Amino acid sequence: MALVALAAGLPLAFALSRRLWPQAAVSVSDHVIDRLDGALRDTSQGARQTGCFVVQFDDLSWLCDRHGRSRQSEILAASVARIRGAMRPGDMLFPLEDGSLVVALAATQRLDLEVMVRIAGRLQMVVQQPLVLTEGSAQVTCCIGFCHARQLAVGGGRNLLEAAQIAVDEARRHGPGVIRAYSADLAQQRALRDSLRTSFAAAIAAGQIRAHFQPQLSTDSGEVSGMEALARWHHPEQGCLPPGKFLPALEGTDLMELLTREMLSQSLEAMAAWDKAGLRVPQVAVNFAADDLRDPQLPERLNWALDAHDLAPSRLTVEVLESVVAGEADDIVVRNIARIAQLGCGVDLDDFGTGNASITSIRRFALQRLKIDRSFVRDIDTDRGQQKLVTAILSLAEKLGLDTLAEGVESRGEHAMLAQLGCGHVQGYMIARPMPFEDVAPWLLRHRENLARALRIDVRAK
């Protein structure tokens, strides 16, 4: 498909990915940059300004799965036609090989950031209006990033396009349906993420990515009921990085699977070592991302890994984010979780209360336990509203036959109130911070001694 035809509005044989439109992969970006350079040259005359928008449709794979390849192309073509209809004379529209669209504004007077925000909102509004099709209706959402030319310290079409792409990447991280403007801070954050992404595989090979373990306690007995494995990057220059510092750099890449495999391997090795040392840790919980859960071979890989470490499946708990359960329409995820549960592994629904999962979606998945998010636990010992919310969650879990664990417990008062309300397990800084493997055994021995001492005191008191 010719780029000129797209810009001029001729009919489309539309496709928005390298898989669907491979012939565009060599020349599209260069052509767009040339046209942006031309728009910037037009601004050199008088006080006229220009800017660039990048429009990224949300979840094209879901659109294809639901409507089929040909209908997907029809829907996207209609969306592009709508965008074109919202543009002014002289504005240009181009596709990029990564599936996004570029809107380059014709040089104009009185163009500032406020105007660009309004233009972005108009573009998004026309895209997201429902489409009436011959076989029902469809709705497309999109993220938009934009950059005003005067925001750039160094001009040029390439820099303007890259700035808008940085903005849309940030929008997609917070999407769907988000708009973001470019800023220098975003560029610095992007550079840092790119650096972390580039060096991550080497960091795993060098042993810098390590599992830290946070204990989980039974509120009935006070004994350790499990450990959660949490990734830490022991960076040679930046120190110990928590997941929030590097996970955004890995999202959407194969590196997430690499991280999950590494955490699983280290966690099962730790379990085997604690067993050998006579330390009782009933289970270890490992976080799995949505992409991990879409792997058809995941149950077999888990079974093989458990056998390799001579561990029963009940010793492993798979943690699934509530956002995955709430938004996942892929039956392979449902089947995988069911097969994992059939193996005998536990399945926890993480961050419950933050992902808008319905009762119906919870029942679709073979879950064993709800992890109550910290936002519901904070100040529960003094806040009656929090107590009512958690009581409702605990009642729902009981009706569904699910166990419960409250995370983010940071005070004795919170711990005591959760136990009083009937929450099964607790986890948080009040109990212990995530610790490296070598610190777990001493902590377990101290905790066992503290429990025994408390029991002796209780017996004497009676």
URJOPE-V408193 format. One line per field, one symbol per residue. psi: psi as a letter, one per 40 degrees, with the letter a starting at -180 (. if undefined). burial: 1 if it has 9 or more other C-alpha atoms within 8 Angstrom, else 0. A space follows every 50 residues. Layout:
psi = ???
burial = ???
//
This chain:
psi = hhdddddeeiiighifidddfdeeededddddddddddddddeehafiii ihihhhihgdddddddeidddddddddddddddddeiihdiihiiieeei ihhhhihiifhadddddddddddddddehihhidfaiihhiiihiihhde ehdhaidddddddddddddddddeaifihiiiiddddddddddddddded dddddefdhihihhihihedeeiheiihhhhhhghddeahhidededddd heieddddddddddddddddddddddefhhhdihhhhhidddeehdeddd ddddddddefiideehhhhhidddddehehdddddddddddddeiihihi fheeefhiddddddigidihhhiddedhfdeehdddddddddddddddde fiiihhifheidddddddddeehdiihadddiihiideeddddddddddd ddddddddddd.
burial = 00101110000000111100110110011001111110110110000111 11111111000011000100111111101111110100001111111011 11111111001000011001111101110000000011011111111110 01000111111011111111110001111111000110010011011001 10110001111111111110000111111111111000001110011111 00001111010111111111110110001010111111110111000110 00101110101111111111111111000001110111111011111111 11101010001110111111111101110110000110111001001100 01111111110001111110001111111111011110011001000100 100000000000
//
